[in-house]
Amino acid sequence: MAFLFFYSKQWWYSSWKKYVEQGTGERLNDEWYSESQQMDLLSSKIVARPGPIDNSDIVVNESEGNDLQLNRMLVEERDYVLVSQEVWEKLSDWYKGGPALPRKLISQGDVHKNLMVEVYPLCLKFIDSRDNSQTVIRLSKKASVQELYEKVCTLRGIEQQKAHIWDYFNMQKYTLLDASNQTLEQLNLQMDQEILLEVQVDGNHSSQFSMDPTGNELALVPIEPSRSSMTIAGGPTLSNGHSMDYSYNLPQGSALSSSASADTDDKCYVYNPMKKGDRGGLAGLQNLGNTCFMNSSIQCLVHTPPLVEYFLQDYSDEINTENPLGMHGELALAFGELLRKLWSSGRTTIAPRAFKGKLARFAPQFSGYNQHDSQELLAFLLDGLHEDLNRVKNKPYIETKDSDGRPDEEVADECWKNHRARNDSLIVDVCQGQYKSTLVCPVCSKISITFDPFMYLSLPLPSTVTRSMTVTVVYGDGRGLPMPYTLTLIKDRCIKDLIAALGTACCLKSDESLMLAEVYEHRIYRYLDNLSEPLSSIKNDDRIVAYRYSKEEAAFKTRLEIIYRWQEKSTSDSLKGQRKLFGTPLVAYLGEDKLSGVDIDRAVSRILSPLKRAVKLNSIKENGLVSQGIDEASNSHNSRPMDNIELEETSSGELSFHLFLADERGSSCKPIEKYMHISSGKPIKIFLDWTNQEDEVYDASYLKDLPEVHKNGFTAKKTRQEAISLFTCMEAFLKEEPLGPDDMWYCPKCKEHRQATKKLDLWMLPEVLVFHLKRFSYSRYSKNKLDTLVTFPIHNLDLSQYVMNKDGKPHLYELYAISNHYGGLGGGHYTAYAKLIDENRWYHFDDSHVSPVNETDIKTSAAYVLFYRRVKSGQKIGEAESSGTHMES
């Protein structure tokens, strides 16, 4: 079991995590914590203990006892989290509240099995034919038909042998459900669909049953219709039984439903050649519960001319049932039948139940009723169709070779031949191109060149919106005072760009480097060492410090963090002696192999040296401490800076500063003594207790008031995102950039993983070119959708300037379909624009609704995936190719 857990307005779960992660408990004031731990906890903000758990906001109806109905629009990690039964029982015992929302863990998929929590069980509306009453029942989609019979019969108080339940999708009889172990998912029953209950009562039969001449009951079971010589694959019936396995049969005499209602793709389809005058391709797809993402992708694919031509012909010989990477040909058959339905049913809406069932079997990530990404589904479909139609039955093993300075043409041709030796299908013929990938090692400058196939191009959307950021530069070696710098950067840039801009602003030398850190509550919260991390991870109210070092010093292995504390003055006896953190922590690097308290003391003295006050020469020492007056006239002949005056050790041999060695979390500490041995090679964190002694020698004002990244105000000028072109996106895609820390490249020369630079170049373009506009961005710190308007050509998209291989093929393309996404993250709505090539006219496909649209209206900020086809030499723009959509008998 797993349980749902709600993020309330007070962010209960988030607050609870912060509460437990801070290490606090119910026993702060007793002996469970050491004195230093208690002081440390009091010095930072303590998160209060959260109140009772409250799941009421996500429960729609609590009147059904334990069968609680949930809001349908919940998004995991935004509205709820899943926890195990053990965790739930502990939390509910400690914090009370509820209600409990148990959910089952189910296995999804046939080829790739995934364990998933069934947040939304299957909801069915069963209609009793005796009185037309409706009752809502909920079962797991993994429940058997037998379990469905048992639940329905128990609710209605009838004997199971007298009950007959029909699949009553869209209020039409499809299949009589036999009480078997077959699951509801296998029967393609959909969320919120109807099922029909018919009951035999006291020897009399309801009107839905027929009688034979002897008075025996005749159930209206499906009777297989006669078949033509053509099946769903467009050829003779397959001996392997795929046609029979895939389709359900229609009752004898049944006809296709009218355009006012929806047909389904799980009826047996009898192929009839299309004749001139038929208008195919204008059928909509019924939304089966957040399946608009699927409908959008399907409409774009079924309006791709080469796919239409292929799947309307006989492709049975190319189905590969033996490919271990494929779906035994079932995905190709399901897609082929759905395409034929959409091109033969006029304007009748199709309910793609069977196709959705195939997705659940072979791609469980798309199962259920949550919204998904149309591009991710598109990538799966293209790859799945390729493997199901791969003409290569036995893939040879081919060892890849390095380029070794050979000409690009030779290497590219070799890589493409190797690829085609293992991959040969309609999808490769039509949709796959090739790009050149160049990796350069940042250490040894080793260059690796490969030529890889692609099925689509994922283009970034460069931002034109800027943001102002203030970062304070602090010398890590005591060579200067802290100095804040305010920079203006493009909003979607990364840490690398911030460091580059900051280096220019502070006149960073070639032998120096900057290390960025976020400071929170006077501690270093985290180091920003991931150069590819987006700037969006830095919030306006964060405080960022850039520590400046020589590169030689930064190579030292031991990093020293110095955190400042001062003793708070209070009239309360309970607060006397407590220490409070203040100021900006400083960071230094130590090169000594063996460290002692004296080494730490000297490092602190060095890094604080720029903060020394100007003092008079008649300073005196009292009790071993330096006491001086401040000279207001800095140019006085009897005053000088304290460059050579340091806090001296007392006669007892103590250090200049009151230093404490802290553990990694800073929750406990112990005094640092003069000859104490301190381990080197790993980060060292120390507390420096700031007393009157330090305050007389050093000006602590430079350590205080660390500015925020951006102070919001009424005068702040907001910049708007400007429209960008598809060519700008293409240039950003082809731009050289460093690999991310999770994509380290193994350098064969260094024999180590390196963060290499990568450069992509287009080498060969396919007949059908798909552009994915990366509107969605995800990171550890944020999720975002870009609604930037991307301007793209509808006709005459010329990519010649981006293609390195001059093979003589035209690189001119014409747009024929668009997958659109409206709304924000975790929801929204998908539609499609597609062009009927024969009519040279655009249509808008919004689930079941299909309407014509002007070509001038298809360019919107919702465009997500663009589909282009190559314009062949001599072909006029908009001219129809032979696509098989008009066929004579």
C-alpha positions, 0 to 999 in steps of 0.5 A: 500500500501507499498513501496520498499526502497533501501539500496544504496551504501551510505546505505541511509536508514541506514544513515537516521535512524542514522541521525534522531536517533541522535536527530539532525534536521535543527535547531541545532543553534536556541532555539529549543535545550538547550545550554547543548544539543548543547554542547552534540551534538557537542561533538559526531560525527554528521551524515550528512543529507542524500541526495535524495532517489535513487531506480534506482539500483533495477529497471531493466526497467523504460520504462513501466511507473508506471509498474516498473520491479524489480531486481529478486535477491533482499533480504529484509533488505539487499537490501530494506526495506518496509515502509507504504505509509504515511512514503514514502510520508513524506520521498519523500516530505522531501528528493525527489528522487525515483522512487516510487515503490508501492506494494500491501498488500495481504492475504496469506494462508487458515488455517493460514492467513498472510498479506504479501507485494507482492514485485514481482507480477505474471509475465506472458508471453502471446502468441497470436496464430494469430502471435505468438507474445509474450507480458509480463504482470504483475498482482497480483497473487490474481487477478481474471481470469476475470481481466486477460481477461480484461487486455489481451483484452485491450492490444490486442484490442479485444472483450472479448467474442471472446478471449480464454486464455489457461494455456500454462505452458511449451508451452503445453495446460493444462486448458482453463481458464474461465473468473471467479472470481477464482484467478490466484494463485488458478489455480497454474499459475507460475512466467514467465510461458506462457499463450496462447491467441486464438481469433475468428476473423470475424466469422472465427476461428483460427486453434486452435479451432474445428468445429462440423458438424453444424459449431458451434465452439468447444472449446477444453475443458478438458474431464474427462478420464476414471478412474481405481479403484485406485485413488491418495490415492491408494484406491477406490475413496473417497466419500468426493471428495478429489481426484476430488478436488485436480486434474485437468483432462487431455484432452481425448487422452492426454498422458504423455509428453516425458522425454525431457519435463516436466510433472506436478503434477496437472493432474489426476493421474491414479495409475498403479502398478509398475512391476519388471524392472521398474526404478522409483525414477529417475525423476527430479523436475522442478524449478518453480522460486527459488523452489530448496529448495522445490525440495531438501526436496521433493527428500529426503522424496520421497526416504525415504523407509518407506514413499515410501512403505506407499504412494504407497499402499492404505492409504486412510483410514488413511487420517484425514479430521477432524483434526483442526491441519491438512490440511484436508488431502490435504497435504497428498494427494498432497504429495502422488500424487507427490510421485507416479508421481516421482516413475512412470514417469521414468525419466520424469521431474515433475513440482510440480505446484499443490504441490507448490499451496498447500504450498501457501495455508497452509504454506504462509511463503513458498509462493512467489518466494524468496529462503527459507530454505529446513530444515524449509520446511522439518519440516513443511512437516513432521508435516503436514503429521503427522497431516493429517495422524493422526489416533487419531480423538479425542485427549484426554486431558492429564495433565502432571506430574512432575518427582518427583524423579521417575525412568527415565524409568517410566517417559519416558514410561509415557510421550511416552504413553501420546504422542501416545494417542494424536499422532499416524501416520506413521510419529510418527511410523517412524520419531519420537524419544524421548529425556530427558530434564533436567532443573536446577534452578540456585537459588534453585537448583530445578531439572525438568525432562521431556521426549519430542518427536523429529522429527529431531536433530538440531546440532550446528557446533562447530568452531575451528577458534580462535580470539584474543580479548583485553578487559580492566578491570577497578575496579568499586570501586577504588581498582586498575588501569585499565589493558588491557588483550588480550585473545584468544577464539574460534570464535563462543563462547559467552559472558559467555565464554569471561567473564570466560576467562577474569576472569581467566586472571585477577585472579578474586576472587570467591566473585567478578564479571565482567560486560562488556560494549561497549564504543563508543565515550567515552560513554557506548554504551551498556552493554553486559549482555546477556551471550548467545550473540555470540562473533560475535556481538563484532567487531574488532574495538569495545572497550570493558571494563570489570568493576570489582566489589565485588558481594556484591557491584554489588547487589546494585540497583543504578548504577552510570556512570561517563563521562568525559568532558574537556573544549576545548581551541580555538582561535575561539570565536564560539568554546570557552567554548565548552566541549569535551568528553574524556577518558573511562567512569567509573561505580560504584554501590551505596548502599545508599537509599537516595542520595545527591550531597555529596554522588555522590561526594564521589563516584567519589573521591573513584573511581578516587583514583587509578589515583592520582599522587605522590606529595611532602609533601610541597604541598601548597594550593592556593585559596582553591585548591591543587597545587603540584609538581611531584616527579620524584623519587618515592622513595624520603623520602619527597614524598608520594601518595595522598591516603589521600589528596582529593580535598577540598570543597571551602569556599563557600561549593561547591563540590570537582568536577564540576559534572552535572546530565544528563538525560537518553540519556545524551542530557541535564544536570544540575549542581549537588549541595551539598544537592541536592536530587537524586533519587536512584534505577535507573541508574544515569549518570553524567558528570565530567568537567575535569579542571586544578585542576583535572589534577594536582591531577589525571593522566588522561592518564589511562583513555585515549587510550582505546584499540580496541578489535583487531587491524588488521595488516599485521602480524595478523595470520588467523586461518582456520576452520578445519573439524569437525565430526558429533560426535563433533556436537552431543556432542555440542548438548548434552552439558549442557548450560544456557537458553537464556534470551528469554527462561526463565524457570518458576521455580515451587519452586521459583515461578519466571522465571529463566535462568536455565541450560539445559541438553539434552540426547537421550532416544529413537531413531526413525527408520529414523533419521534426522540431521539438521546441523545448518549452518545458524546463525542469531542474532541482530548483524549478519547473517552468514553461516558456510561452515565447512566440517562436516565428517559423516559416510555413513555406520555404524553410531553407536549412542549407546554411546549417548542413555541412554535407553538400550532397546535392539534396535540397534542404528546402522544407514546408510545414504540414503539422503542429502539435500545440500546448496551451496552459501551464505545467502539470496540466494544460491542453494539447491540440493539433494543426494539420494540413490536408495536402490534397486540399492544400488547406489547414484544419484544427484538431481539438480532440473530437472537434475538427474545423478549418483554420486559416494558414495565417492563424497557425503561428501561435505561442502554443506551437510545441512540435513542428512537422516539416516535409522536404520540398522536392526539386521541381515541386511547387510549394503546397503541391500535393504529392502522391500520398495514397489518400486518393485511391481508385477501386 
